[in-house]
Amino acid sequence: MTRVLFTDDEAPVLDGLRTRLYRQNGKWTMVFVESGTRALTEFEREPFDVIVTDMRMPGMDGAELLERVSERWPATIRIVLSGYAEPQQALRLVPVAHQYLSKPCDAKRLVSAIERCMQLHALLPHPNLRALAGRVRMLPVMPRVYAALRDLLTHDDATTQQIAELVTADPVISAKILQMATSAFFRLARPITNIDQAVGYLGIAAMRNLVTAPPVFVPLPERGAAGLVNFEELQARSHAAAAAAHALAADAQMADQALLAGLLHDIGYWLLAHEYPGDLAKAVEIAMKERIPLHEAEVRVIGASHAQVGAYLLGLWGLPQPLVDAVAHHHSPQSAAAPTDFGPLAALAIALALLPSDESSAFPTGIVASPKVDANFLSRVNAPFDWTEATERVAEIFEETEA
Amino acid sequence: MHRVTPSTPAEQNSELRHTSPPLAADVTELERLRRELDVRNCALDAAATHFIIGDATKPNWPLVYLNRAVARDYGYESAELLGLGPTTLFPVDLNQVQLEGLRHALTTGRELRTEMRARRKDGSIFWVGFFIAPVRDPAGHMTHYVGIGADITARLEQERTQRQLQDQLYSEMQERERMAIELRLAQKLESVGRLAAGIAHEINTPIQYVGDGVAFLQSAQADLEQLLEAYRQAFKRLAASEPPAAVIQSVEAAQAAADLEFLSVEVPKAFERTLQGVERVAAIVRAMKEFAHPDTNEQSPADLNHALETTLIVANNEYKYSATVETQLGALPDVMCNVGELNQVFLNLIVNAAHAIEESGKDAATGRITIATAAARDGVVISIADNGCGIKEENQEKIFDPFFTTKPVGRGTGQGLAIARSIIEKHGGSIDLQSTVGVGTRFIVRLPVAGRSAAQSAKTSQVA
C-alpha cells in the first residue's frame, strides 16, 4: 500500500481530494491534515511514501514542512499542490520539492504523478538509496560552467540562446532547468522538449534567481571521487553521446529527447561523486581489479548503478518517461524493463556503442562498458537504418565534433 | 562774357553776386537747398536706422542712396553698393517669400513691413526688419522706393530665448504632470498586479475543490446508476417469483460494491461543498467588480462599510497568513465619493497593516487588524489599526511623502500613502496616524458626508 499524506489549510480542499480519490482506497492509504505541525505528527506515527502539500499555510508553510520531511524522512517523495507562489517562495521550494502541481489540478494528473513516482521504486529498490537520492539538495555542477553562467546572468543583455548554450554545457544544470520548466515552480507547467525552450519559458529573471540563489548549485571539485573521475572528460563524452543520439533519431521530437538522453545519461556520476565519493572510488577499484564493467561494480558496492540513481532523480523531478527510461537502461537496453520500440533509449544505446572508445577517459581505461547492441538489436527495435548506416552517421557527427 | 575757372563754390557765389545779381539770388537759394540737403544727409548718416532708396524704374531696382548705417552694418563702402540691386543685401535664396511679397506690394503701390535675412559683405547673415514704401513723382508714378530698417537679430534672439524658456518650462510642467500620472498608474498597476496574483490564488482554491467535487459526483452517479440497475433486476426477479434469498444476496453485493454507505454520507457533503465553492468564487468575482469601480471623476453616494467589506474580500490573500481581521462597523450615512478611489486607499492601508504585522514577526494567530467605522458630525470616521511593528516618530510625517518607503525593493513604490492622502484630500477629508514602535499603528480617515463640492464651498465661505 502506498502511503500518501495530504496537507492543506483549507478543509474543503482536503475533503474534495478525499472523496475524489476514494477509488484509490484499495491501493493507497491516505491521510489528510490541515497543518504542517499535524503532518509531522503523522510522520512520527508512521512515515509516508509521498507527501502532497499546499505552499501558503498559516504557521509552518509548505517549504518549511518539506524541508523538515527531507531531513527526517528523505526517502519520501515531496510534491507541492498549490496556487501561485511568489518567486521568493518558489525559490525556497526549489531545493526541497520534487514536483510542483498548480491548483486547480485534475485528480487524474495528481494520481498519475504519484503513481509514476512510486514506479520509480523499481529503479532503487533499497530504501537507503532512495533516502540518498531524496537527501540531495545542493546539486554538484561543473565549476567552469557555473562561473560562466553566473557571470553571463549579471549582464542585462544576455540572450536566451547564450544562456541555453551554457546551461546545456552542464548536465546537472540542464536537468534542474528542465525540472523547473516542466513543474509549476515559476510558471504554469508546460511540456518542454529542449533546453532552449525551457530557458525561454522560465525567463531570464527566474534563471538569475535560480542560478544565484544560494542553496541550489554547488561547484564540484575538478576531479571527484578521490581523483578517479575526470568530470571534464565525462561532460565531453555526454556531449558526444548527445550529438550522436540526436543524429540517429527518427524525427524532430525524438531527436530532442535523444539529445537530452545523451546529455543526461551519466548524471548519476555527478550525484554519486558528490554524495558517495568513497563508495564510487571503491567501485572503480573493484572494476579494475576484477576486470568487470564499472556499472556492475557500482551495483555491488553501492546497491545501484549511476544509471539507476540518475534515472530515479530525473523521474522524481517529473521529466518525461522516455528520457527516464533511456537514462535508466543505457547500459542494458535489452533488459526486460526497457522499452522495446525505437525511441530515445535505442538511439542512445546505439550511439554509445558506436562512440570511439578513446572518448571515455573520464575513468581509468577499460572499465566503462559500452551497451551490448548489434545489428540484431537494430532489427528488434525496428530501427529505420542498418548497422552500416548507423556507423556512418555517428562517424560523421564525430568528425564534425573533431573539426 | 568771359569765363573764369571757379575755384570754390563760395568764390563762385561771390563772383556771381558781382556779375549777375538775379542769378546770384538763384545760387543763394541753391546754396541754401544744398546746405539743407547736407544737413539731411548728415542727419540720416548719424542715425542708426538703415535707410535706402532705390530706383523703381530700372529692372533690378538699383540702390541710389544708402546711409552710413547701412554701409557700416553690411560691411561695404557706400560706393560699392550704389547701382547694385537690393538682392545684394537681401539674397534671393534666403528671402524668397519676402522678396516676392515686396515685389507684389511695390508694383501694386502699397507699403510693406517685413523681416528679412540680410547678408554682410563677409557672408555672415543677420536679421533685419524693414518698412518699405513706394516714392511717387508729382504725377503719381512710382519712381523710387524707400526702405527704413534695423538690425533685429538681438531682439529676435531675445524673443527666441524667451520662447525657448517658455517652451522648456511648459514641457517640464508637462513632464511633471506625465510623471505624476505615470506614478499613479504604476502604483495602481502594482496593486492590481499583486491583487491579481492574490485573487488567482483565492479563486484556485475553491476551483480545486469544486472540480474535485463535480468529478466525484460524476463517478458517484455512475456507481448509483449501477446500483439502480441491480434494484431493477431484483424487482424483475421478484416479480418473476424467484426465491427472495438469492435476490437479496445479489442486491447486497451490489450495495457493497457501490459502497452505498460512503456515498450516502459523502454525496450530500460534496454537493454542499461544491455549491459553497461556487458561491465563494462568485463572491470574489463580485467583490472584484465592485472594487474596480470604473474610474470617473463623478462622485456618488456610497456605503463605505460595504466598500470596506469588498476590499477585505479582494485583499484576503494579502493578510490572511499574517493577521486576523476584526471589524467594528457602525451605522454610517452614505458618503458622496468616488468609491473606486476610496477602495484603493483602504487597500493600501490594509496591505500596509499586514506588512507591518509580518515585520513584527507575528502571524495569523497573533496578528490583528482592527477596522472600525463611526458616524461623526457631518461626516464619517474610519480607523484601520494593526498590532505590527509601528512607525518611528521621525518617519511619521515622512510616510506621506512620495517615494518615502522603509520597505525593501519590490515591496512597494513608496507611493501608496502619498496617493492615499491626495485622494482623501480631494474628497475634502483628512488622514492621520497614531503609532508606537513595537505596539502598532492606527490610521484615521475622516470624510465629509457631502463629498468634495460641499467641503470646498464650506471652506470658501469660511474664508469669506
Interface residues (C-beta under 8 A of the other chain):
Chain A: E10 P12 V13 D15 G16 L17 T19 R20 Y22 R23 R56 M57 P58 G59 G83 Y84 E86 S102 K103 P104 C105 D106 A107
Chain B: A197 A200 H201 E202 N204 T205 P206 I207 Q208 Y209 V210 G211 D212 G213 A215 F216 S219 D259 F262 E266 K269 A270 R273 Q276 G277 K320 Y321 D363 A364 A365
